[in-house]
């Protein structure tokens, strides 16, 4: 009987963890979608129109 109770508790914990993971994934998708549609907001993407500075690799 004791093992069954431990199993029930562990099962409930796993269900809670899965729900938290689902919620985090949904929030991350929403943030990503908001970034993609950022052109509609007042503050858009900042662009300086100059090439990135390429740095030399470190020498030993």
Secondary structure, 3 states (H helix, E strand, C coil): CHHHHHHHHHHHHHHHHHHHHHHHHHHHHHHHHHHHCHHHCCCCCCCCCCCCCCCCCCCC
